[in-house]
Amino acid sequence: MLYNALIRTHHITSRKKVSALKRAADTYHCSVLLRSGGIPGIMYVEGREKNDVESWVGVVKGLKYKDFQLVARPGPLEAEDKDKDKNGNSGRKDIKSGKKKGNRAAAGTGDSTGQSMDAKIGLEEVESVKDFGGLMAQKGVWRWWRRGMGYENTDG
């Protein structure tokens, strides 16, 4: 089982702090995605053990980021149906090419529950919220991420 958490901050610009986050990702065997370089700062963490995800979040708290908000506490990753978009339409378009993508589980990069098995331990950075959202869609947690960020209502 995989666990994940989502953090929002005012910004992520300090290379020293990013380096500490990378070390923590390696130490706690987590896959981390950062939206750095501007406002807002977004951090997504995913790991096989809840304690590892909680420990990584603890490192972030210790770095005292401005406007730190743990918008989704560490918990079991609940993958969405990757073959349906937010309107229930079958198929999902690739963010860059606009072409429809197939089910990643069927392609062998995910398991039968749709949970991402291809997440690499370590840290990856993106510069835009759009790119971050695209990666959340690929992981099957796009709506969860949108709710956490306040872009979508939690009541359905």
C-alpha positions in Angstrom: 0.0 0.0 0.0 1.2 3.5 -0.7 0.7 6.6 1.5 0.8 10.2 0.4 0.5 13.8 1.8 0.2 17.3 0.3 1.8 20.5 1.6 1.3 24.1 0.4 3.6 26.9 1.3 4.0 30.5 0.3 6.9 29.7 -2.0 9.9 27.3 -2.4 13.0 29.1 -3.5 15.8 28.2 -1.0 18.2 25.7 -2.7 19.5 24.9 0.8 16.0 23.8 1.9 15.4 21.9 -1.3 18.7 20.0 -0.7 17.4 19.1 2.8 14.1 17.9 1.3 16.0 15.7 -1.2 18.2 14.2 1.5 15.0 13.5 3.6 13.3 11.9 0.5 16.3 9.5 0.2 16.5 8.8 3.9 12.8 8.0 4.3 12.5 6.2 0.9 9.9 8.6 -0.4 9.0 10.0 -3.9 8.6 13.8 -3.7 7.4 16.3 -6.2 8.0 20.0 -5.7 6.6 23.1 -7.4 9.4 25.5 -6.8 10.6 28.9 -7.9 7.5 30.9 -7.1 4.1 31.2 -5.5 2.6 28.9 -4.4 5.1 26.3 -3.2 3.6 22.8 -3.5 5.0 19.5 -2.1 3.6 16.1 -2.8 5.1 13.1 -1.0 4.4 9.4 -1.6 5.9 6.4 0.2 5.3 2.7 0.9 5.2 3.3 4.7 3.1 5.8 6.5 5.8 6.4 9.1 8.2 7.4 6.2 5.7 9.9 4.8 5.1 11.3 8.3 8.8 11.6 8.9 9.4 13.4 5.6 6.5 15.8 6.5 8.2 16.4 9.9 11.4 17.5 8.1 9.4 20.0 6.1 7.8 21.4 9.3 11.3 21.8 10.8 12.4 23.9 7.8 9.8 26.5 8.8 8.4 27.4 5.4 6.3 30.6 5.3 2.6 29.8 5.4 3.2 26.1 5.8 -0.2 24.2 5.4 -0.5 20.4 5.6 -3.5 20.4 3.3 -3.7 16.6 3.1 -2.3 14.6 6.1 -0.4 11.4 5.5 -2.8 8.7 4.6 -3.5 5.8 2.3 -3.2 6.8 -1.4 -6.6 6.5 -3.0 -6.1 6.3 -6.7 -8.8 7.6 -9.0 -10.0 5.9 -12.2 -7.3 7.0 -14.6 -9.5 6.1 -17.6 -12.2 8.7 -16.7 -11.8 12.5 -16.6 -13.6 14.8 -14.2 -16.8 14.6 -16.3 -16.7 10.8 -16.4 -15.5 10.6 -20.0 -13.5 7.6 -21.0 -9.8 8.2 -21.9 -7.4 10.9 -20.7 -5.4 13.3 -22.8 -1.7 13.6 -22.5 -0.9 17.1 -21.1 1.7 18.0 -23.7 0.5 16.2 -26.9 -3.2 16.4 -26.5 -3.5 12.7 -27.5 -5.5 10.2 -25.4 -3.5 8.0 -23.1 -4.3 4.4 -22.2 -4.6 2.9 -18.8 -1.1 2.8 -17.2 -2.0 -0.3 -15.2 -2.7 -2.2 -18.4 0.6 -0.9 -19.7 2.4 -2.5 -16.8 3.5 0.6 -15.0 0.9 0.4 -12.3 -0.8 -2.3 -10.3 -4.4 -3.5 -10.7 -5.6 -0.9 -8.2 -4.3 1.9 -10.3 -1.7 2.9 -7.7 1.5 4.2 -9.1 4.3 1.7 -8.8 6.7 3.6 -11.0 7.4 6.4 -8.4 11.2 6.7 -8.0 12.6 7.4 -4.5 14.0 11.0 -4.5 12.9 14.4 -5.4 11.6 15.9 -8.7 10.9 19.6 -9.3 8.6 21.4 -11.7 8.2 25.1 -12.3 4.5 25.5 -13.0 1.3 24.5 -11.3 0.0 23.2 -14.6 2.9 20.8 -14.9 2.4 19.7 -11.2 -1.3 19.1 -12.0 -0.4 17.0 -15.0 1.9 14.8 -12.9 -0.9 14.5 -10.3 -3.2 13.3 -13.1 -0.6 10.7 -14.2 -0.3 9.4 -10.6 -4.1 9.1 -10.5 -4.6 11.7 -7.7 -5.7 14.8 -9.7 -9.0 15.4 -8.0 -7.6 14.7 -4.5 -4.9 17.3 -5.3 -7.4 19.8 -6.6 -9.5 19.4 -3.4 -6.4 19.8 -1.3 -5.4 22.9 -3.1 -8.9 24.4 -2.8 -9.5 24.4 -6.5 -12.5 22.0 -6.1 -15.2 21.6 -3.5 -14.9 18.7 -1.1 -18.6 17.9 -1.2 -18.5 16.3 -4.7 
